[in-house]
Amino acid sequence: MQKNIDLQKFMDKVKAAEAGHEMDLASGEDLSMAVMNLIAIEEHMYFNANKTGKVKYFELLHETREIRKVLMKMLIPKYEGEVWCTSKHLLAASMRVMEVGTKYQTKGDTKTAYDLFKKSYDLYNLFWAINLNMTDAKTISSDSLPKEKNEPEVNLKKSDFLGNISGAIGKILDCCRE
């Protein structure tokens, strides 16, 4: 009975967060992926400038950064403390860890790749948990989440805090929902 109450409290919090968010979460998910790619472009412009000695790449970095800032404001209209910067780094880290995972997968090391994919997904979902004000560990537990059907063969247990957040956010964000 307690699990049902905890789940209901959690789902109520999800609905409140979703209702209070200024954009629909499916668009937000797409926008967060765009921001990830803009961060990567900024990094590439930095390295291009330094490797070639051409200042034009620093100028392109600046232009890209300005676009990223505008899009980040759409994702994070209000924040406290260092949430903005933390959010940017969570998105950047998530993308980089995913890219490293794909390199391991290409080399045939699927165990390491899948572990990195899980870490990337957890970081991405931590971004959403922070920005939807859902980081209260008491309301997110693996016992209160619905069980997955057809669990993958890879060990993607939701036993730790980040795993629990990923399980919860994964049920909220659905890029296919319009």
Secondary structure, 3 states (H helix, E strand, C coil): CHHHHHHHHHHHHHHHHHHHCCCCHHHHHHHHHHHHHHHHHHHHHHHHHHHHCCCHHHHHHHHHHHHHHHHHHHHCCCCCCCHHHHHHHHHHHHHHHHHHHHHHHHHCCHHHHHHHHHHHHHHHHHHHHHHCCCCCCCCCCHHHCCCCCCCCCCCCCCCCHHHHHHHHHHHHCCCCCC
